[in-house]
Amino acid sequence: MAFICGDGAKGRVFGLRCISSAVLVATLAGCSLWNSGSSKPMPADLGANVAVLGVRQAWTARIGSVAGLPLDVHSAGNVVTVASSDGVVAAIDARTGGDVWRVALSEPLSAGVGSDGKSAAVVSRSNTLIVVDAGRERWRQSLAAQVFTPPLVAGGRIFVLSADRSLAAFDAVSGRKLWSQQRPGEPLVLRQAGVLLAVGDTLVAGFSGRVVGLNPDNGSVRWEAPLASARGTNDVERLVELVGRTSRVGDSICARAFQTAVGCVNAARGAVTWTQPASGADGVHGDGEALFGAEGNGTVMAWRRSDGSRLWATDRLKHRKLTAPLLLGRSVVVGDDTGLVHLLSRTDGSPLNRISTDGSGIAAAPAVAADTLVVVTRNGGVYGFRPD
């Protein structure tokens, strides 16, 4: 099974078509999340920065360009694990910014990085799952389709969600495939990370607009909960995918369906708790009280986690191309396309501070480890910030 990428491979939307056992992957011509006609909307004027919450840069490191890589900054204990587009994978001590280990795989990546704090897993553009243990490559396994979602490393296994809507499990030690599950869906998929996480003894994955709970031992389906459904008359209008990041609190999992809805699912019952219409393209984050996300136009929103009622919305960052948020203490943290990191009040969305990086754009949702806010820029700068 081969993938053929058309021009404009930087777009988010890809089509899947079976042609004599080959899969054709192409971008949608003229499709844009940000443009309307020929002119780009002007980003909101930020005004003067009044630092209500003191933040200082604690350290900086380098990983290499992450342009084109759907990067997930993985944190476990005091360590964050990151990857670059050209195949460098590094575990960084969030207390100091120094390397715990670093390895160059010498192969460009399409997805990364998943980790359990010991082993790290990425997928190459040649559809190869690569597992690294303490800075040494352990094994490689060829995959049948391209992958944009970081692998999940959990329970001695590596789980891989592929762009053809297949899900497979591999033994973390040997690389032996344990099982695979193929799901039906609409012909278009997104070139960005989807939903894949562990909740107790259940593997949870996003397939099209559905949150699906599976038995991690054999891939059998335990329950399905629809957050959104395909609508419209053509493939573009019918596109519906769940996107990372997600917010998990106990059995509650909240996620975004691309440009369609935000909602929460009870993983113990396999039932939808609530959904609300929403038009964002990136994931959500929150706690037991509230859920936060950014709409496609840069409006940052907060919903009550229990019932989905709106708590507040702010246009202060409109048209600034925001990342998925991180809820950190009293702050909702988002990065933008100019490399600024914005700290907003979780109470009403008012600005608490904004901090600069290298100006190349924040490439992934912010993360936290060792009481340190960690962000990665498109040019490969890794920054650690702490409160004053």
N, C-alpha and C positions, 0 to 999 in steps of 0.2 A: 504494500500500500504506500503510495508516494504522494507527497505534497508538492504542488506547483504554485508558487506565489506570483501574483501579478504585480504590475507597477503599483506604487502607492502602498507598499506593505506596512507603512506606519499607521494605516487606518485601524479602527477597532473592529470592524465588521468583516467577517469572512463567510463565504458560501461553501457548503459541502455538497458535492454532487458525485454520485457513484458512476464511474465510466470505466467499464472493463476492469474491475478490481482496483482502479486508481481513484484517488480522491482529489478533486480539483478545489483549490483554495484561492479565492480572489477577493480583492477589496471591492467595495461598492464605489463606483466612479461618482465623484461629486458629493459624496456623503460627508457631512461635517457636523460635529457636535456644537461647534462654536460660531460658525459663520452663518450669516443670513444674507443671501445675495452675494455681492462682491466685496462688501465692507465688513470689517470686524467691529463688534461692539467695543466701546471704550471701557476699560477697567475703571471701577469706582475710584475716585480720589480718596486717598487714605487720610490726608491731613497730617498734622503734627502727631508724633508718637508721644503719648503721655503714659509713662511706665507706671501703672498702678501696682503691678506685680514685678518685683525685681528678678531678673534672669541674667546669668552670666555664662559666657562660653567657657567650658571646663577643659575641652580638648578638641582636637581635630585629627582625622586620619584620612587615608586614601584607599579606594578600592578599584578605581578605573571606571570608565564611562559605563553607565547603565542605560543609555539611550536605547529604546526599543525592547527592553527587558521588563516584563511584568514582575517587578521585584517585590517580595515580601521581606521586610526586616524582621527576622525572627529573634525573639528574646527568651532566654531561659536563665534564671538566676542572675548572675552578674555579667552574663555574656550575651552579646548580640551577634548574629550570624548574617552576613551579607554576601552578595555576589555581584560580579560585573558582567556586562554583555559578552565580553571575550573569554569568559570562563575562569576568572579568578574567584575563589571562594575563601572567605576569611571569617574567623571567630575573633571578635574584638572584646577586650575587657572594658565594660562600660564605666568602670571606676577610673581608669587611666587613659583609655584610648589606645593602649598597646595591643599587639597581636597575641592571642592565645595560640593560634596556629593560622597558617595561610598556605594555600595550594593553588597552583596554576594548572588548570585542566587542558589548556591549549585547544579549546574547542568552544565556539560561540554558543551561548545558552538561549533557550526559549522560555524557561521557567525556573524560578528559584526564589528563595531557598527554603526548604523545610528541614526541621531539626527537632530532636528530642533532648538537646543539650549535650549529646555525645556524638551521634551520627548526624550528618547533613546530607541532603539529597537535592539534586538539581536535574534538569532535563536539557539536553543539547538540541540545537536546531536540526541535527541529523536524527532526531527521535531516539536518543539514547538516554536511559536513566542511569545516572552516575551517583554512587554513594561513597561518601568520604567519612572516615573515622579518625578523629584526632589529627587531621591534617594529612592523612594518607588515604589514597584512593583504595577502596575495598573491592568494588566490583562494578561492572557495567552490564546493562541489559537492554537489548534492542526493543523498541516499542513499535506498534503498528500504526500509530498516528501521532500527530504533533500535539504538544502539551503547552498550555499557557498558565495553568494553575500550579503553584508550588506543591510538590509532593508532601504528603502527611507522613511523619515518622512517629509511630506510636505502637506500643505493645509488641516490640520486636518485629514489626512489619513496616513496609513502605507501601503506601496507598497512592495510586496515580489516577487522576481524573483527566482524560484525554479530550481533545477537541471533537472527536467523533462520538462523544457522549458514551464512551466506555469507561469503566472503572475497574482497576486491577489491583491485586495485592501481591507483594513479593516478600519473601523471607529476608529480613534485614541482614542476616549473617551470610547467607549463601547466594542470595539473588534469585532463588528459585521462585517461579511464578506459582502462587497458591490458588488463585481463582481469578476469573474476570466476569464482568457483568456488562451487557450491552443494553442501552436504553434508547427508545425511539425519541424523536424530537423534530423540530422544524429544521429546514435546510441551512439556515444561517446561524453562525456562532460568533462569539466575540473574541477578539485577540486580547484578552485580559483575564486576570485570575477569577476563578469561580469560587464556589463554596465547598469546602472540604474540611471537616473537623471531627474530633471524637467527643462524644457526650456519654460518660459512663461506659457501658459495654456496647454502645451503639455507634456505628460509623455513620456520619451524617454528610450527605452530598447534595449539591444542587444540580438538578437536571431540568433544563428549560426553566419554567417558572415554578417548579415543584421542589420542596425540601423533602428529601427521601432518607429514611432511616434504614440501615442495613445491618445484617449480622456480619461483623468483621471476620468471622472464621470461614464463611463460605460465600458471602455476597448476597444471600437471600434477603428480599425486601421485607422489613417488619412493618413499615407504615409509610404513607405519603401524605404530604400536606401542601396544597396549592396556594402560593402567594400571588401568582398572576397567571393569566392564560393568554394564549395567542389570539390576536384579533386582526381584523383587516382582510384585504383581498389579495395582497401580494406578499412576497417573502419578507420584504423590508418591514411592512406594517405588522407582520406576524412575529417578528423577532421578539423573543422574550427569554431572558437569561438572568439567573441570580449571580450577583457579583460580590467578591470579597472587598473589604473585610466584613466580618460579622461581629455581633455582640452576643456573648453567651453569659448568662447569669443563672447558675443552677441548671434547671431543665428548660429554661427559656432561651430560645435562639431567635435573634432578630436579624433580618437581612434586607437587602434591596434587590428588587427586580428592575433590571436596566430600563430607565426612562418610563417606568410604569407604576411601581408601587413600592412602599416600605411596609414591612409587617413582621409579626412575631409568631413563633410556633412553640407549642409545648411538646418537648421531645419525649416526655414520659407517656403522654397520651397520643402523640402523633397527630395533634389537632392544631388548626390555626387559631391563635388567640385574637388577632385583629390584623387588618390591613388598611392602609390609607393611600390614596393616589399620590404619586410623587414622580418627578421627572429627572432624577439624578442618574449619573453614570457610574458612581463609585460607592463604596460600602459605607457602613454605619458603625457607630460605637456608642457605648453608654454603660449605665449601671442599673441597679434594681429600681431606680426611680425614673430615669429619663433616658431617651435615645436621641442621638444627634447625627445629622448628615448634611451634606451640601448638595443642593440642586444643580442641574447642569448650567444654570445661569449665574452661579455663585452665591445664591441665597442660602444662608446657613439656617437650619431649622432644628427645633427640638420638639419631641413628642413625649407624652406621658407613656411610660413603658407598660403600664397595666392595661390601658384601653386605647392607646393611639391618638388621644386628643392632643391638639397642638398646644404647646406651652409658649413658644415664641418663634419669631423669624426675624432675621436681620439681613438687610441688603448692603451692609457696609463693605462687603468684599465682592460685590456683584461683578461678574465677567472677569474674575481673576484666575479662573481655571484651577480650582481647589482640589487637593487630595481628599481622600477619606479622612475623617477626624480621629483624634485620640482624646478620650476623656481622661484628664490627669488632674486629680485634686479638684480645685475650684475652676479649672480651665478646660475649655474645649480647644484643642490644638489642631490647626490645619496649615498645610503648606500651600504655596501658590506657584504659578508658572514663572515668576521673576526671582524665585529663591528666597522669598520672605516666609517666615514662620509666624503665624498669628495666634495669639492666645486670647480667647474670648471668654467672658464670664459664662459659666454654666447656668447662671440664674436668669440672665436676660440677653446674652449675646453681646454685651457691651465690651469694647476693647480693654484688655488688661496690659498688653505689651505686644510688640512685634520685634523680631530679631532677624538679622541678615545672615546670609551664607555667601556663596560665590556667585550668585546671580544667574545660575544656569537653570533654575527651576527645581522644585522639590520633586523627586522621582517616585516616592512611595509614601504610604501613610506613615506618620510618625510612630515611634515605638518608645517604650520605657524599660530601663533595666538599671538596677543599682541606684535608684532615685535620680536617674539621669535621663533627660529627654534626648532621644537620638533621631536624627534626620539624615537622609542621604540625598544628595543632589544629582542631577542628570549627568554632570561631568565627573561624578565619582567622589565628591567630598563627603566624608562622614563626620558629622558634628555632634558633640555632646554638650548639652546645656544643663545647668543646675540653678535652682533658686538662690538668690543672694541671701 
